[in-house]
Amino acid sequence: MRKTCFYFLFILFVFCMHTSMAQQKQKPGALKNKTQENIDVNEIPALLKKVADWQLANPTGKELNSWEYGPFYIGLMALYNVTSDNKYVEAVRQMGDSVNWEPVPRPYDANVLAISQAFLELYELTGQKSMIDKSRFVMDATMRRELKPDITFDKNKYWWEWWSWCDALFMAPPAYARMATIFNQPKYMDHMVTEWKRTSNYLYSPVDSLFFRDDRFFTMKSANGKKIFWSRGNGWVVAGLARVMQYMPKDHPDRAFFEQQFKEMCYKLKGIQMSNGFWSQSLLDPGNYPQKESSGTGFYVYAMAWGVNNGLLPRDEFMPAIQKGWNALKESVHANGKLGYVQEVGDAPTDVDFDDSETYGTGAFLLAGSELYKAFHASAKTLTGFNDDRNFTLNLLFKIADPVLMPLSKNQLHNVFPRKEWETRESNIQTSPLQAFGRTLSGMAPWLSLGADSTDEGKLRTHYIELARQCLINATNPASPDYMFADSTQERIVHAAYIAYPLLIAPKQLWEPLSATQQRNIIAALETHRAFKPNESNWLLFPAIIETAIWKFTGECNKQAIEYAIKKHEEWYVGDGVYGDGLEFHWDYYNSYVIQPLLIEVLNNCKAMGMPVDDMLKEALTHGERYAQVLEHLISPEGTFPVIGRSSVYRIAMLQQLEYMAFREHKLPSTLDAGATRAAITAVIKHMMLAPGTFDENGFLNAGIVGEQTGAIDYYNYTGALYMCTMGLSHLGIPASDAFWTAPAGKWTQQKIWSGEKIADQTVFK
């Protein structure tokens, strides 16, 4: 696992462990939470929204897909990623619709692809290909041209056809890098690298660790006889470096080049920051241009914060400069939210004052604040910024789990857990926190089962293991304010099962370190299900899994509940890898997120404890492997699947059986490729979990399938039940070194079929 990314996650975790989660219900800005760098973390989102709202309400009259507006919409996406406020992603969508998702029609001009970065990010949230088709056409046309490169700028009437000015390195390269990553098409990354190096070789001054804006400045000097290195120009470059590396794989052969140039520039910039926190427009000549300027400063704060967050820059060395820069940026904001001190459109240092404003400056401000916020706030872990599928999936797990586990570890979950307007059934309201905790722990348990180790991921896992155990202790301690097993209804059968399941998955991490008293509390909590009789359906597996856990940990249990559940599910097998839900068959995904994984887990544990279930286990595994294959086959070429049947608001839980077989049984169906299957799973997860509206303003899940869709709920679905989606992250229990994670992403079954490639025989299974 990449060390730098997990160092960032570790820092985030340590910070949030020392932050009171009771504060989650307070609005941003209402809480004074000073970091050791004296940055008021909780004021950042409110200030970002204030600046963004002013800009949205005060259009400049320029084309919305212009390069001037591109950074602003990129910044809105960054703001959405840390606040989950749909207002901002909707603003990007409305802009895209208004321009028909077209870049400005100017062939080969890098500037036109600035807006494409926002298009690409929204495509990743929605999967709507029309959002990026025209951008892809522009990129492809540029790559196909048969022209001799000419990156001279001065007296070149076609200067825009190549990246002959340093601003271009922000406008186009991140779009190419992102396109390469989204579609697994190295040609876009290769083109980007070639052109970046061409421009760098021409405009970068190694002795100064800065870029000339273009070749006119090679010999030009300021009034003080200094070389002229334009602030915003270098801001474009260093921000472009950060955004390129966000999507460039860490094992890419040219990654070291980009990291080295990024570090060289950041160290140089740190050393020439003015005492007021800004950077001079003429970077090496602050005496000639001492004026405050916020656009270059915004890009520098963003890039340095990104470098710290991703382990490329030492936090203790760079955070003072970031703090000074952020305070300078705050000073640039008018009372009404307008961002001032933004140099007008240009290519060299000029005069600037407090009233000067431009959309690209607002974009730089939003990028800077959003990246800084990520460095300190637990719920702001980025979902789109990592280069590989495992890091992305881990970040998603933390984003879902932290709002539940953090307050529960401090006995405060009942105080902060939401009750939505559509939640009216009191029995569900009372158990909603228990549902959220049990399902969250069940989805996290496969990852926790890997245990602690010396890697950065292993160290991070150590803290989550301790956090999860504390939550278990609090949830089952009758004296705890967050005790969850007092009054009960028949649904206790279900909720207790999702305490038993993670104990079976990760006993060494969750059970064995507990004291005898803590273990007795858990067993007593599990036994509360015995007061109720399960329905003749998949519900039979809930008491079965509970009694299996009690048997494993105490040596005694109600074996009749286990035997009856196994017997009935043998009878309810329909064929082709599918079980009926009771006597009837239902088109839904309960085979994936209840029936098959629970049945196999029960049988595996019963076999280990001496119950003669070998034949039944062998049969269940055969069925489970077939159903896992079916689930993979249901994933469309675009990375979606047919949503059908009840409990569809469990979202990605439909993937559980496919992941369970790979994690718990250490194998995929023989017809499935590891890298392709991982890519398919990741595509589904991104389409569902990155959709706008998935999370509320406090980080808790909203009801819906893709985004917020309260009409999709069933009567028994409450906020707590929505956390069933974490079961769709079970593949994190597969070690990071396994081929499942390391194999190159390939085409999954439906991609192969619909592109006309050869596939394995589609035979009948009985």
C-alpha positions in Angstrom: 0.0 0.0 0.0 1.2 3.4 -0.8 2.9 4.9 2.2 2.2 8.5 1.6 -1.5 8.2 1.3 -1.9 6.3 4.5 0.3 8.7 6.3 -2.3 11.4 5.4 -5.1 9.1 6.6 -3.2 8.4 9.8 -2.8 12.1 10.5 -6.5 12.6 9.9 -7.5 9.8 12.2 -5.3 10.9 15.1 -6.8 14.4 14.8 -10.4 13.3 14.8 -9.8 10.9 17.7 -9.1 13.9 19.8 -12.1 15.9 18.6 -15.4 15.7 20.4 -17.9 14.1 18.0 -20.8 15.8 19.9 -19.8 18.8 17.8 -21.0 17.1 14.6 -24.5 18.5 15.0 -23.2 22.1 15.2 -23.2 24.1 12.1 -19.8 25.0 10.5 -18.5 28.2 12.0 -20.4 27.8 15.3 -17.6 25.9 16.9 -14.1 27.3 17.7 -11.8 24.4 17.1 -8.2 25.7 16.8 -5.6 23.3 15.5 -2.0 23.4 16.7 -1.3 25.6 13.7 -3.9 28.1 14.9 -6.3 27.5 12.0 -9.9 27.6 12.9 -11.0 24.5 11.1 -14.7 24.8 11.5 -14.9 28.3 10.0 -13.5 27.1 6.7 -16.6 25.5 5.1 -18.8 28.5 6.0 -16.2 30.9 4.5 -15.8 28.8 1.4 -19.6 28.8 0.9 -19.8 32.5 1.4 -17.2 33.2 -1.3 -18.7 30.6 -3.7 -22.2 32.0 -3.2 -21.1 35.5 -3.9 -19.5 34.4 -7.2 -22.5 32.4 -8.2 -24.7 35.4 -7.6 -22.4 37.8 -9.5 -21.5 36.3 -12.9 -18.9 38.2 -14.9 -20.6 37.9 -18.3 -17.8 35.7 -19.7 -18.6 32.4 -21.2 -19.2 29.8 -18.5 -17.0 27.3 -20.2 -14.1 29.8 -20.6 -10.7 29.2 -19.0 -11.5 32.1 -16.6 -14.5 30.1 -15.2 -12.9 26.7 -15.4 -11.0 27.0 -12.1 -14.1 28.3 -10.4 -16.1 25.2 -11.3 -13.2 23.0 -10.4 -13.3 24.8 -7.0 -17.0 24.2 -6.7 -16.4 20.5 -7.1 -13.7 20.6 -4.4 -16.2 22.4 -2.1 -18.8 19.8 -2.8 -16.3 17.0 -2.0 -15.7 18.4 1.6 -19.3 19.6 2.4 -21.6 17.2 0.4 -23.7 20.3 -0.3 -25.7 19.5 -3.5 -26.0 23.2 -4.3 -22.5 23.3 -5.7 -22.5 20.2 -7.8 -25.9 21.3 -9.1 -24.4 24.6 -10.2 -21.7 22.7 -12.1 -24.4 20.5 -13.7 -26.5 23.6 -14.7 -23.4 25.2 -16.3 -22.6 22.0 -18.2 -26.2 21.8 -19.5 -26.1 25.5 -20.5 -22.9 25.0 -22.7 -24.0 21.6 -23.9 -21.0 20.1 -22.2 -18.7 21.6 -24.8 -15.3 23.2 -24.3 -14.8 26.5 -26.1 -14.2 25.6 -29.9 -10.6 26.6 -30.3 -8.6 23.7 -31.7 -5.5 22.6 -29.8 -5.8 25.4 -27.2 -4.9 24.0 -23.7 -7.1 26.7 -22.1 -10.3 25.1 -23.4 -9.7 22.0 -21.3 -9.9 23.8 -17.9 -13.6 23.4 -17.9 -13.3 19.7 -18.9 -11.8 19.0 -15.5 -15.1 19.8 -13.9 -17.0 17.9 -16.6 -14.8 14.8 -15.9 -15.4 15.0 -12.2 -19.1 15.3 -12.6 -19.0 12.3 -15.0 -17.4 10.2 -12.2 -20.3 11.1 -10.0 -23.1 10.4 -12.5 -21.7 8.1 -15.2 -23.4 10.3 -17.9 -21.1 9.9 -20.9 -22.6 13.0 -22.7 -20.8 15.1 -20.1 -17.3 14.2 -21.4 -17.8 13.1 -25.0 -16.9 16.5 -26.5 -14.0 16.9 -24.2 -12.7 13.5 -25.2 -13.1 14.5 -28.9 -11.0 17.6 -28.3 -8.3 15.6 -26.6 -8.2 12.9 -29.2 -8.0 15.5 -32.0 -5.0 17.1 -30.3 -3.3 13.8 -30.0 -3.9 12.8 -33.6 -2.5 16.0 -35.2 0.5 15.7 -37.4 2.3 19.0 -36.7 5.8 19.7 -35.8 5.9 20.9 -32.2 6.6 24.6 -31.9 6.4 25.9 -28.3 7.8 29.3 -29.0 5.5 32.1 -27.9 7.0 35.4 -28.9 6.0 36.3 -32.5 4.3 33.0 -33.0 0.8 33.6 -34.3 -0.2 30.0 -33.5 1.2 30.0 -30.0 -1.8 28.3 -28.5 -1.4 25.1 -30.5 1.3 23.9 -28.1 1.8 24.4 -24.4 4.0 27.4 -24.9 2.9 29.4 -21.9 3.1 28.1 -18.3 -0.6 28.6 -17.5 -1.3 25.8 -19.9 0.1 23.3 -17.4 -2.9 23.8 -15.2 -5.5 24.0 -18.0 -4.9 20.8 -19.9 -2.7 18.2 -18.2 -5.0 17.4 -15.3 -7.8 16.7 -17.8 -5.6 14.2 -19.7 -4.4 12.5 -16.5 -8.0 12.2 -15.3 -9.2 10.9 -18.6 -6.4 8.3 -18.6 -7.4 7.1 -15.1 -11.2 7.0 -15.7 -11.0 5.0 -18.9 -7.7 3.1 -18.2 -6.3 4.6 -21.4 -2.5 5.2 -20.9 -2.4 7.1 -24.2 -3.8 10.2 -22.5 -1.3 10.1 -19.7 1.6 9.5 -22.2 0.5 12.5 -24.2 0.3 14.7 -21.1 3.8 13.6 -19.9 5.4 14.2 -23.3 3.9 17.7 -23.6 4.6 18.7 -20.0 8.2 17.7 -20.3 8.5 19.6 -23.6 7.2 22.8 -21.9 9.2 22.2 -18.7 12.4 21.8 -20.7 11.7 25.1 -22.4 10.3 27.3 -19.6 11.5 25.9 -16.3 14.5 27.5 -14.7 16.2 24.8 -12.6 18.5 27.3 -10.9 15.5 29.3 -9.8 13.0 26.3 -9.4 10.4 28.5 -11.1 8.8 28.8 -14.5 9.0 31.7 -16.9 5.6 32.6 -18.1 6.7 32.3 -21.7 9.9 32.9 -23.7 9.4 36.6 -23.8 10.6 36.6 -20.1 13.8 34.8 -20.7 15.8 38.0 -20.7 13.3 40.5 -19.4 14.2 42.1 -16.1 12.2 44.1 -13.5 12.9 47.8 -12.7 15.2 46.4 -9.9 17.1 44.2 -12.3 15.5 41.0 -11.2 14.3 38.1 -13.3 10.5 38.2 -13.7 8.8 35.1 -12.5 5.0 35.8 -12.5 3.2 34.7 -9.4 0.0 33.4 -10.9 1.8 31.8 -13.7 3.8 29.7 -11.2 0.6 29.2 -9.3 -1.0 27.6 -12.4 2.0 25.3 -12.6 2.3 24.1 -9.0 -1.5 23.6 -8.8 -1.3 21.7 -12.1 1.4 19.5 -10.7 -0.8 18.6 -7.7 -3.8 17.9 -9.8 -1.9 15.8 -12.3 -0.4 13.7 -9.5 -3.8 13.2 -8.0 -4.5 10.9 -10.9 -1.1 9.7 -11.9 -0.4 6.2 -10.4 2.4 6.2 -7.9 4.2 3.5 -9.8 4.1 5.4 -13.1 7.6 5.6 -14.6 7.4 9.4 -14.7 5.9 9.9 -11.3 9.3 10.7 -9.8 9.8 13.6 -12.3 6.6 15.2 -11.3 7.2 14.8 -7.6 10.7 16.2 -7.9 9.5 19.3 -9.8 6.7 19.8 -7.3 9.0 19.6 -4.3 11.6 21.9 -5.9 8.9 24.6 -6.6 7.2 24.3 -3.2 10.5 24.6 -1.3 11.4 27.7 -3.4 8.0 29.2 -2.9 8.1 28.6 0.9 11.3 30.6 1.1 10.1 33.6 -0.8 6.7 34.1 0.8 6.2 37.7 2.0 5.8 38.4 5.7 2.1 39.3 5.2 1.4 35.8 3.9 1.0 36.7 0.3 3.4 36.0 -2.5 4.6 38.9 -4.6 3.4 39.1 -8.2 7.0 39.2 -9.2 8.2 36.4 -7.1 11.9 37.4 -6.8 11.2 41.1 -6.6 8.8 41.8 -3.8 10.3 45.3 -3.4 9.0 46.2 -6.8 5.6 44.5 -6.4 4.7 44.4 -2.7 1.0 44.5 -3.3 -1.3 41.8 -2.0 -2.5 39.3 -4.7 -4.8 36.4 -3.9 -5.0 34.2 -7.0 -1.3 33.2 -7.0 -1.4 32.9 -3.2 -4.5 30.7 -3.4 -2.9 28.3 -5.8 0.2 28.1 -3.6 -1.8 27.4 -0.4 -3.7 24.7 -2.3 -0.6 23.0 -3.7 1.3 23.0 -0.4 -1.7 21.7 1.5 -2.1 19.0 -1.1 1.5 18.1 -0.8 1.3 17.9 3.0 -1.9 15.8 2.8 -0.3 13.4 0.4 3.0 13.0 2.2 5.2 14.8 -0.3 5.9 17.8 1.9 6.7 17.7 5.7 3.8 19.0 7.7 6.0 20.8 10.3 8.0 22.6 7.6 5.1 23.7 5.4 2.2 24.3 7.7 3.4 27.7 9.0 3.6 28.9 5.3 0.2 27.4 4.6 -1.3 29.1 7.7 0.2 32.5 6.8 -1.1 32.1 3.2 -4.6 31.1 4.4 -4.8 34.1 6.8 -3.8 36.3 3.9 -6.6 34.8 1.8 -9.1 35.3 4.5 -8.0 39.0 4.6 -8.9 39.2 0.9 -12.6 38.4 1.4 -15.1 41.2 1.5 -17.9 41.3 4.0 -20.3 40.2 1.3 -18.2 37.2 0.2 -16.5 38.8 -2.8 -12.8 37.8 -3.1 -10.5 40.7 -3.6 -6.9 41.3 -4.5 -7.3 39.2 -7.6 -5.0 40.3 -10.4 -6.9 40.9 -13.7 -6.4 38.7 -16.7 -2.8 39.1 -17.8 0.6 37.5 -18.1 2.9 39.6 -16.0 2.9 41.5 -12.7 0.5 44.5 -12.6 -1.1 46.7 -10.0 -4.0 45.2 -8.0 -6.3 46.4 -5.2 -8.9 45.0 -2.8 -11.8 45.5 -5.2 -10.3 43.5 -8.1 -11.9 40.1 -8.5 -12.0 37.3 -11.1 -13.5 33.8 -11.2 -10.2 32.0 -11.4 -9.2 33.7 -8.1 -12.3 32.4 -6.5 -11.5 29.0 -7.8 -8.0 29.1 -6.3 -9.5 30.2 -3.0 -12.0 27.2 -3.0 -9.3 24.8 -3.9 -7.0 26.1 -1.1 -9.7 26.1 1.6 -11.0 22.6 0.7 -7.6 21.1 0.7 -6.7 22.7 4.0 -10.0 21.5 5.5 -9.1 17.9 4.6 -5.9 18.1 6.6 -7.9 18.5 9.9 -11.4 17.4 9.6 -12.4 13.7 9.9 -15.4 13.9 7.6 -13.5 15.6 4.8 -11.5 12.6 3.6 -11.3 12.9 -0.1 -13.1 10.3 -2.3 -11.8 11.1 -5.6 -8.2 12.1 -5.0 -6.4 8.8 -4.7 -4.7 6.9 -7.5 -5.7 3.4 -6.8 -8.9 1.5 -6.0 -7.9 0.3 -2.5 -7.1 3.8 -1.2 -10.4 5.1 -2.7 -12.3 2.3 -1.1 -10.7 2.8 2.3 -11.5 6.5 2.2 -15.1 5.7 1.5 -15.2 3.2 4.4 -13.9 5.9 6.7 -16.3 8.5 5.4 -19.3 6.3 6.1 -18.1 4.9 9.4 -16.6 7.9 11.2 -19.8 9.7 11.9 -21.1 6.5 13.6 -18.1 5.1 15.3 -16.5 8.3 16.6 -19.4 9.5 18.7 -20.3 6.0 19.9 -16.8 5.6 21.2 -17.5 8.6 23.4 -21.0 7.5 24.3 -22.6 10.3 22.2 -24.2 8.5 19.2 -27.7 8.8 20.5 -27.2 12.5 20.9 -26.1 13.1 17.3 -27.7 10.4 15.2 -30.3 12.0 12.9 -34.0 11.5 12.7 -35.3 12.4 9.2 -38.7 13.7 8.4 -39.8 10.5 6.7 -38.9 8.4 9.8 -42.1 8.0 11.8 -42.1 4.4 13.1 -41.0 4.7 16.7 -39.6 1.2 17.1 -37.3 1.8 14.2 -36.3 5.3 15.5 -35.2 3.8 18.8 -33.0 1.1 17.1 -31.7 3.2 14.3 -28.3 3.9 16.0 -27.9 0.1 16.7 -28.7 -0.7 13.1 -26.1 1.8 12.0 -23.4 0.5 14.3 -24.0 -3.2 13.7 -24.0 -2.8 9.9 -21.0 -0.4 9.9 -19.0 -2.8 12.1 -20.0 -5.7 9.9 -18.8 -4.0 6.8 -15.5 -2.9 8.4 -14.8 -6.3 10.1 -13.2 -7.9 7.0 -10.6 -5.1 6.9 -10.1 -5.2 10.7 -9.5 -8.9 10.5 -6.2 -8.3 8.7 -4.9 -7.1 12.1 -2.2 -4.6 13.0 1.2 -4.5 11.2 4.0 -2.1 10.7 2.7 -0.6 7.5 0.9 2.7 7.5 -2.3 0.9 6.6 -1.6 -1.5 9.5 -1.0 1.3 11.9 -4.2 3.0 10.8 -6.0 -0.3 11.2 -4.7 -0.6 14.8 -6.5 2.6 15.7 -9.8 1.5 14.1 -9.6 -1.8 15.8 -9.3 0.0 19.2 -12.1 2.3 18.2 -14.4 -0.5 17.1 -13.8 -2.4 20.4 -14.6 0.7 22.4 -17.9 1.0 20.5 -18.7 -2.6 21.2 -18.0 -2.0 24.9 -20.2 1.1 25.0 -23.1 -0.4 23.0 -23.4 -3.5 25.2 -22.6 -2.0 28.6 -26.0 -1.5 30.5 -24.5 1.4 32.4 -23.4 3.2 29.2 -25.4 6.2 27.9 -25.2 4.6 24.5 -26.4 1.1 25.7 -28.4 -0.3 22.7 -30.0 -3.5 24.0 -32.6 -2.3 26.5 -36.1 -2.3 25.1 -36.5 -4.6 22.2 -38.9 -5.8 19.5 -38.8 -8.7 17.1 -36.3 -6.8 15.0 -33.8 -7.4 17.7 -33.2 -10.7 15.9 -31.8 -8.7 12.9 -29.9 -6.1 14.8 -28.1 -8.5 17.1 -27.0 -10.6 14.1 -24.9 -7.7 12.9 -23.1 -7.7 16.2 -22.5 -11.4 16.0 -21.3 -11.4 12.4 -18.3 -9.1 12.8 -17.2 -11.0 15.9 -17.0 -14.1 13.8 -15.1 -12.3 11.0 -12.6 -10.6 13.3 -12.5 -12.5 16.7 -8.8 -11.8 17.4 -9.3 -8.1 17.0 -12.8 -7.6 18.4 -13.4 -10.3 21.0 -10.2 -11.8 22.4 -8.8 -8.5 23.9 -12.0 -7.8 25.9 -12.2 -8.4 29.6 -14.4 -11.2 31.0 -17.1 -8.6 32.0 -17.1 -7.0 28.6 -17.5 -10.4 26.9 -20.4 -11.3 29.2 -22.1 -8.0 28.3 -21.8 -8.9 24.6 -23.2 -12.4 25.1 -26.1 -11.0 27.2 -26.9 -8.5 24.4 -26.8 -11.3 21.8 -29.1 -13.5 23.8 -31.8 -10.9 23.8 -32.9 -12.2 20.4 -34.2 -15.4 22.1 -37.4 -13.7 23.2 -38.6 -13.5 19.6 -39.4 -16.0 16.9 -38.0 -15.3 13.4 -40.1 -15.2 10.2 -39.9 -18.1 7.9 -37.6 -16.4 5.5 -34.0 -15.2 5.3 -34.6 -14.1 8.9 -33.9 -17.7 10.0 -30.2 -17.0 9.4 -30.1 -14.2 11.9 -30.7 -16.3 15.0 -28.4 -18.9 13.3 -25.5 -16.5 13.1 -26.1 -15.2 16.6 -26.2 -18.7 18.1 -23.1 -19.7 16.1 -21.2 -16.7 17.6 -22.5 -17.6 21.1 -21.4 -21.2 20.6 -17.9 -20.2 19.4 -17.3 -17.9 22.3 -19.0 -19.8 25.2 -19.2 -23.4 24.1 -23.0 -23.4 24.5 -25.9 -22.3 22.3 -29.3 -23.1 21.0 -28.2 -25.5 18.2 -31.8 -26.0 17.1 -31.9 -22.5 15.6 -28.8 -23.2 13.6 -29.9 -26.6 12.4 -33.4 -25.4 11.4 -32.0 -22.5 9.4 -29.6 -24.8 7.5 -32.3 -27.3 6.8 -34.8 -24.8 5.5 -32.3 -23.1 3.2 -31.4 -26.5 1.7 -35.1 -26.8 1.0 -35.4 -23.3 -0.4 -32.6 -23.6 -3.0 -34.2 -22.7 -6.3 -31.3 -23.4 -8.7 -28.6 -21.7 -10.7 -26.9 -20.5 -7.5 -30.0 -18.8 -6.0 -32.0 -19.5 -2.9 -35.7 -18.6 -2.4 -36.5 -16.2 0.5 -38.7 -18.7 2.2 -41.0 -20.6 0.0 -41.1 -17.8 -2.5 -38.5 -16.4 -4.8 -38.1 -12.6 -4.9 -36.2 -10.5 -7.4 -33.9 -8.6 -5.1 -30.4 -9.0 -3.7 -31.0 -10.7 -0.4 -29.1 -13.6 -1.7 -26.0 -11.4 -1.7 -26.3 -9.3 1.5 -28.0 -11.9 3.8 -28.6 -15.4 2.6 -25.4 -16.7 1.0 -22.7 -15.0 3.1 -24.5 -15.8 6.4 -25.3 -19.4 5.4 -21.6 -20.0 4.4 -20.3 -18.2 7.6 -22.6 -20.4 9.8 -21.6 -23.6 8.0 -17.9 -22.8 8.2 -18.0 -22.1 11.9 -20.2 -25.1 12.6 -17.8 -27.3 10.8 -14.9 -25.9 12.8 -16.8 -26.7 16.0 -17.5 -30.3 15.0 -21.0 -30.2 13.5 -21.2 -32.7 10.5 -22.0 -30.2 7.8 -19.2 -31.0 5.3 -21.6 -31.9 2.4 -23.9 -28.9 3.1 -20.9 -26.5 3.2 -19.5 -27.9 -0.1 -22.9 -27.4 -1.7 -23.3 -23.9 -0.3 -19.9 -22.9 -1.5 -20.7 -24.1 -5.0 -23.9 -22.1 -5.0 -22.1 -19.1 -3.6 -19.5 -19.2 -6.3 -22.1 -19.3 -9.0 -24.0 -16.5 -7.5 -20.8 -14.4 -7.2 -20.3 -15.0 -10.9 -23.9 -13.9 -11.6 -23.3 -10.7 -9.7 -20.3 -9.8 -11.7 -22.1 -10.5 -14.9 -24.9 -8.1 -13.8 -22.4 -5.2 -13.8 -22.9 -3.2 -17.0 -20.1 -1.9 -19.2 -20.7 1.5 -17.6 -20.3 0.2 -14.1 -24.0 0.1 -13.1 -26.3 -2.8 -12.3 -30.1 -3.5 -12.5 -31.7 -2.1 -9.4 -34.7 -4.3 -8.6 -36.6 -5.4 -5.5 -36.9 -4.4 -1.9 -34.2 -2.8 0.2 -32.5 -1.3 -2.8 -31.5 1.6 -0.6 -28.8 -0.7 0.7 -27.0 0.4 -2.4 -23.6 -1.4 -2.9 -24.5 -4.2 -0.4 -25.6 -6.1 -3.5 -21.8 -6.7 -4.1 -21.3 -8.5 -0.8 -21.4 -12.1 -2.0 -19.0 -11.5 -4.8 -16.6 -9.8 -2.4 -17.3 -12.4 0.4 -16.1 -15.2 -1.8 -12.9 -13.4 -2.7 -12.3 -12.3 0.9 -13.5 -15.2 3.1 -13.0 -18.1 0.7 -9.9 -16.6 -1.0 -11.1 -17.2 -4.5 -13.1 -15.7 -7.4 -15.0 -17.9 -9.9 -12.5 -19.2 -12.4 -14.0 -17.2 -15.2 -13.4 -13.9 -13.5 -10.1 -11.9 -13.7 -9.0 -10.3 -10.5 -8.1 -6.9 -11.9 -11.2 -6.7 -14.0 -13.5 -7.7 -11.1 -11.9 -5.1 -8.9 -12.4 -2.5 -11.6 -16.0 -3.5 -12.0 -16.7 -3.3 -8.2 -15.0 0.0 -8.0 -17.0 1.4 -10.9 -20.3 0.4 -9.2 -19.2 1.9 -5.9 -18.2 5.2 -7.4 -21.4 5.5 -9.4 -23.6 4.9 -6.3 -21.6 6.4 -3.4 -20.2 9.5 -5.1 -23.6 10.6 -6.3 -24.7 14.0 -5.0 -27.0 13.7 -2.0 -25.6 10.4 -0.7 -24.6 12.1 2.6 -26.3 14.8 4.6 -24.6 17.9 5.9 -23.3 16.1 9.0 -21.9 13.2 7.0 -24.7 10.7 7.8 -26.2 8.6 4.9 -29.3 9.9 3.2 -31.9 7.4 2.0 -31.7 6.6 -1.7 -30.2 4.4 -4.3 -28.2 6.9 -6.4 -28.2 10.1 -4.3 -31.1 11.1 -2.1 -34.3 9.3 -3.1 -36.6 8.9 -0.1 -39.3 7.4 -2.3 -37.2 4.3 -2.7 -37.4 3.3 1.0 -39.5 0.4 2.3 -41.4 0.8 5.6 -38.7 -0.9 7.6 -35.8 1.1 6.1 -34.6 3.8 8.5 -31.3 5.8 8.5 -29.6 3.1 10.5 -30.5 0.4 8.0 -28.8 2.4 5.2 -25.4 1.4 6.7 -25.9 -2.0 5.2 -24.0 -0.5 2.2 -20.8 -1.0 4.1 -21.2 -4.8 3.4 -20.3 -3.8 -0.1 -16.8 -2.9 1.1 -16.0 -6.4 2.3 -13.3 -6.8 -0.3 -11.1 -4.6 1.9 -10.5 -7.8 3.8 -8.3 -9.0 0.9 -4.7 -8.1 1.7 -3.3 -5.1 -0.2 -0.6 -7.4 -1.6 -3.1 -9.8 -3.2 -3.5 -9.9 -7.0 -7.0 -8.7 -6.5 -5.6 -5.3 -5.7 -2.3 -5.3 -7.6 -3.4 -6.8 -11.0 -4.0 -4.3 -13.7 -7.6 -3.2 -14.2 -9.1 -5.1 -17.1 -12.4 -5.4 -18.9 -15.1 -7.1 -16.9 -17.5 -9.5 -18.5 -20.1 -7.1 -19.9 -17.4 -4.8 -21.2 -15.9 -7.7 -23.1 -19.2 -8.8 -24.5 -20.3 -5.4 -25.7 -17.0 -4.6 -27.3 -17.1 -7.9 -29.3 -14.3 -9.7 -27.4 -14.1 -13.4 -26.8 -15.6 -14.6 -23.5 -16.0 -17.9 -21.6 -18.9 -20.1 -22.5 -22.1 -19.1 -20.8 -23.2 -22.5 -19.6 -26.2 -23.7 -17.5 -25.5 -24.2 -13.8 -27.6 -26.5 -11.7 
